[in-house]
Amino acid sequence: MRSTHTFGIDFITRKCKEDKKKAFIYIRITVDEERKEISLKEQIIAASWDSKREMVKGKRSRPKQLIRLLMMSDSELEKNTECCMMQALW
């Protein structure tokens, strides 16, 4: 049986109102074309964001920590989504 539901996870940034050089990282979850955004409450320099890769640029300790956080967030969301999809099929 084939599912007709769609699901997507994207990482995006929103610039700070007070300081346009900084940005907050958000996770955008799309289910059946309906979007919701969740803030990770992580602030970065806006220029250090690679929107094509949806990842922080850099190799120093802070960017590495953020990259790990993004990868963990992504894998946790996918794992929970698979679980929910399986429950919906039963």
FIKOLZA-1660 file (N, C-alpha, C; in steps of 0.1 Angstrom, whole numbers, plus 5000, padded with zeros to 4 digits):
% residues 90
   i   px   py   pz ch aa at
   1 5009 4988 5000  A  M  N
   1 5000 5000 5000  A  M CA
   1 5009 5012 5000  A  M  C
   2 5006 5021 4991  A  R  N
   2 5014 5033 4990  A  R CA
   2 5008 5045 4997  A  R  C
   3 5016 5053 5004  A  S  N
   3 5012 5064 5012  A  S CA
   3 5011 5077 5002  A  S  C
   4 5001 5085 5004  A  T  N
   4 5000 5097 4996  A  T CA
   4 5005 5109 5004  A  T  C
   5 5010 5107 5016  A  H  N
   5 5015 5118 5024  A  H CA
   5 5029 5123 5020  A  H  C
   6 5031 5136 5022  A  T  N
   6 5045 5141 5019  A  T CA
   6 5051 5146 5032  A  T  C
   7 5064 5146 5033  A  F  N
   7 5071 5150 5045  A  F CA
   7 5084 5156 5041  A  F  C
   8 5088 5167 5048  A  G  N
   8 5101 5173 5045  A  G CA
   8 5106 5180 5057  A  G  C
   9 5120 5180 5059  A  I  N
   9 5126 5188 5069  A  I CA
   9 5137 5197 5063  A  I  C
  10 5136 5210 5066  A  D  N
  10 5146 5219 5061  A  D CA
  10 5151 5228 5073  A  D  C
  11 5163 5232 5072  A  F  N
  11 5169 5241 5082  A  F CA
  11 5170 5255 5075  A  F  C
  12 5165 5265 5081  A  I  N
  12 5165 5278 5076  A  I CA
  12 5170 5288 5087  A  I  C
  13 5172 5300 5083  A  T  N
  13 5176 5311 5092  A  T CA
  13 5167 5323 5091  A  T  C
  14 5165 5330 5102  A  R  N
  14 5158 5342 5102  A  R CA
  14 5167 5353 5108  A  R  C
  15 5169 5364 5102  A  K  N
  15 5177 5375 5107  A  K CA
  15 5171 5381 5120  A  K  C
  16 5180 5385 5129  A  C  N
  16 5176 5391 5141  A  C CA
  16 5171 5405 5138  A  C  C
  17 5160 5409 5145  A  K  N
  17 5155 5423 5143  A  K CA
  17 5165 5434 5148  A  K  C
  18 5171 5431 5159  A  E  N
  18 5180 5441 5165  A  E CA
  18 5194 5442 5158  A  E  C
  19 5199 5430 5153  A  D  N
  19 5212 5430 5147  A  D CA
  19 5211 5422 5134  A  D  C
  20 5210 5428 5122  A  K  N
  20 5208 5421 5110  A  K CA
  20 5220 5413 5106  A  K  C
  21 5232 5414 5113  A  K  N
  21 5243 5405 5109  A  K CA
  21 5242 5392 5116  A  K  C
  22 5233 5390 5125  A  K  N
  22 5231 5377 5132  A  K CA
  22 5218 5371 5128  A  K  C
  23 5217 5358 5129  A  A  N
  23 5204 5351 5125  A  A CA
  23 5202 5339 5135  A  A  C
  24 5189 5335 5136  A  F  N
  24 5185 5324 5144  A  F CA
  24 5183 5312 5134  A  F  C
  25 5186 5300 5139  A  I  N
  25 5184 5288 5131  A  I CA
  25 5170 5282 5135  A  I  C
  26 5162 5278 5124  A  Y  N
  26 5149 5272 5126  A  Y CA
  26 5149 5259 5118  A  Y  C
  27 5140 5250 5123  A  I  N
  27 5137 5237 5115  A  I CA
  27 5123 5240 5110  A  I  C
  28 5122 5238 5096  A  R  N
  28 5109 5239 5090  A  R CA
  28 5105 5225 5086  A  R  C
  29 5093 5221 5092  A  I  N
  29 5088 5208 5089  A  I CA
  29 5075 5209 5081  A  I  C
  30 5075 5202 5070  A  T  N
  30 5064 5203 5060  A  T CA
  30 5058 5189 5059  A  T  C
  31 5044 5189 5062  A  V  N
  31 5037 5177 5061  A  V CA
  31 5025 5180 5052  A  V  C
  32 5023 5173 5041  A  D  N
  32 5012 5175 5032  A  D CA
  32 5011 5190 5028  A  D  C
  33 5022 5196 5025  A  E  N
  33 5023 5210 5021  A  E CA
  33 5019 5220 5032  A  E  C
  34 5018 5216 5044  A  E  N
  34 5015 5225 5056  A  E CA
  34 5028 5226 5063  A  E  C
  35 5033 5239 5065  A  R  N
  35 5046 5241 5071  A  R CA
  35 5044 5246 5086  A  R  C
  36 5054 5242 5094  A  K  N
  36 5056 5247 5108  A  K CA
  36 5070 5249 5110  A  K  C
  37 5074 5259 5117  A  E  N
  37 5088 5262 5120  A  E CA
  37 5090 5262 5135  A  E  C
  38 5102 5256 5139  A  I  N
  38 5106 5255 5153  A  I CA
  38 5119 5261 5154  A  I  C
  39 5121 5270 5164  A  S  N
  39 5134 5276 5166  A  S CA
  39 5143 5267 5174  A  S  C
  40 5155 5266 5170  A  L  N
  40 5165 5258 5177  A  L CA
  40 5172 5267 5188  A  L  C
  41 5168 5279 5189  A  K  N
  41 5173 5289 5198  A  K CA
  41 5189 5290 5198  A  K  C
  42 5194 5288 5185  A  E  N
  42 5208 5290 5183  A  E CA
  42 5210 5302 5174  A  E  C
  43 5219 5311 5178  A  Q  N
  43 5222 5323 5170  A  Q CA
  43 5236 5322 5164  A  Q  C
  44 5236 5326 5151  A  I  N
  44 5249 5325 5143  A  I CA
  44 5251 5339 5136  A  I  C
  45 5263 5340 5130  A  I  N
  45 5265 5352 5122  A  I CA
  45 5258 5348 5108  A  I  C
  46 5250 5357 5103  A  A  N
  46 5242 5354 5091  A  A CA
  46 5250 5350 5079  A  A  C
  47 5262 5356 5078  A  A  N
  47 5271 5353 5066  A  A CA
  47 5277 5339 5067  A  A  C
  48 5276 5332 5079  A  S  N
  48 5282 5319 5081  A  S CA
  48 5272 5308 5077  A  S  C
  49 5261 5311 5072  A  W  N
  49 5251 5301 5068  A  W CA
  49 5251 5298 5054  A  W  C
  50 5252 5285 5050  A  D  N
  50 5252 5280 5036  A  D CA
  50 5238 5275 5034  A  D  C
  51 5230 5283 5027  A  S  N
  51 5216 5279 5025  A  S CA
  51 5214 5267 5015  A  S  C
  52 5223 5265 5006  A  K  N
  52 5222 5254 4997  A  K CA
  52 5224 5241 5005  A  K  C
  53 5234 5241 5014  A  R  N
  53 5237 5229 5022  A  R CA
  53 5228 5228 5034  A  R  C
  54 5221 5239 5037  A  E  N
  54 5214 5241 5050  A  E CA
  54 5222 5237 5062  A  E  C
  55 5234 5244 5062  A  M  N
  55 5244 5241 5072  A  M CA
  55 5253 5253 5075  A  M  C
  56 5259 5253 5087  A  V  N
  56 5268 5264 5091  A  V CA
  56 5281 5262 5084  A  V  C
  57 5287 5272 5079  A  K  N
  57 5301 5272 5073  A  K CA
  57 5311 5273 5084  A  K  C
  58 5322 5266 5082  A  G  N
  58 5333 5268 5092  A  G CA
  58 5338 5255 5097  A  G  C
  59 5350 5255 5103  A  K  N
  59 5356 5243 5108  A  K CA
  59 5361 5245 5123  A  K  C
  60 5358 5256 5128  A  R  N
  60 5362 5258 5142  A  R CA
  60 5352 5251 5152  A  R  C
  61 5354 5252 5165  A  S  N
  61 5346 5244 5174  A  S CA
  61 5331 5248 5174  A  S  C
  62 5328 5261 5174  A  R  N
  62 5314 5265 5174  A  R CA
  62 5306 5260 5162  A  R  C
  63 5311 5262 5150  A  P  N
  63 5304 5257 5138  A  P CA
  63 5303 5242 5139  A  P  C
  64 5313 5235 5143  A  K  N
  64 5313 5220 5144  A  K CA
  64 5302 5216 5154  A  K  C
  65 5300 5223 5165  A  Q  N
  65 5290 5220 5175  A  Q CA
  65 5276 5222 5169  A  Q  C
  66 5274 5233 5161  A  L  N
  66 5262 5235 5155  A  L CA
  66 5258 5225 5144  A  L  C
  67 5269 5221 5137  A  I  N
  67 5267 5211 5127  A  I CA
  67 5262 5198 5133  A  I  C
  68 5268 5194 5144  A  R  N
  68 5264 5182 5152  A  R CA
  68 5250 5183 5156  A  R  C
  69 5246 5195 5162  A  L  N
  69 5233 5197 5166  A  L CA
  69 5223 5196 5155  A  L  C
  70 5226 5202 5143  A  L  N
  70 5216 5201 5132  A  L CA
  70 5215 5186 5127  A  L  C
  71 5226 5179 5127  A  M  N
  71 5225 5165 5122  A  M CA
  71 5217 5156 5132  A  M  C
  72 5219 5159 5145  A  M  N
  72 5212 5151 5155  A  M CA
  72 5197 5155 5155  A  M  C
  73 5194 5168 5153  A  S  N
  73 5180 5172 5152  A  S CA
  73 5173 5165 5140  A  S  C
  74 5180 5165 5129  A  D  N
  74 5175 5159 5117  A  D CA
  74 5172 5144 5118  A  D  C
  75 5182 5137 5124  A  S  N
  75 5180 5123 5125  A  S CA
  75 5169 5119 5135  A  S  C
  76 5168 5127 5146  A  E  N
  76 5158 5125 5156  A  E CA
  76 5144 5127 5150  A  E  C
  77 5142 5138 5142  A  L  N
  77 5130 5141 5136  A  L CA
  77 5126 5130 5126  A  L  C
  78 5136 5125 5118  A  E  N
  78 5133 5115 5108  A  E CA
  78 5129 5102 5115  A  E  C
  79 5136 5098 5126  A  K  N
  79 5133 5086 5134  A  K CA
  79 5118 5087 5140  A  K  C
  80 5115 5098 5145  A  N  N
  80 5101 5100 5151  A  N CA
  80 5091 5100 5140  A  N  C
  81 5094 5105 5129  A  T  N
  81 5084 5106 5118  A  T CA
  81 5082 5092 5113  A  T  C
  82 5092 5084 5111  A  E  N
  82 5090 5070 5106  A  E CA
  82 5081 5062 5116  A  E  C
  83 5083 5065 5129  A  C  N
  83 5075 5058 5139  A  C CA
  83 5060 5062 5138  A  C  C
  84 5058 5075 5136  A  C  N
  84 5044 5080 5135  A  C CA
  84 5038 5075 5122  A  C  C
  85 5046 5075 5111  A  M  N
  85 5040 5070 5098  A  M CA
  85 5036 5055 5100  A  M  C
  86 5044 5047 5106  A  M  N
  86 5041 5033 5108  A  M CA
  86 5029 5031 5116  A  M  C
  87 5027 5039 5127  A  Q  N
  87 5015 5038 5135  A  Q CA
  87 5003 5042 5127  A  Q  C
  88 5004 5052 5118  A  A  N
  88 4993 5056 5110  A  A CA
  88 4988 5046 5100  A  A  C
  89 4998 5037 5096  A  L  N
  89 4995 5027 5086  A  L CA
  89 4987 5015 5093  A  L  C
  90 4990 5013 5106  A  W  N
  90 4983 5002 5113  A  W CA
  90 4970 5007 5117  A  W  C
% end
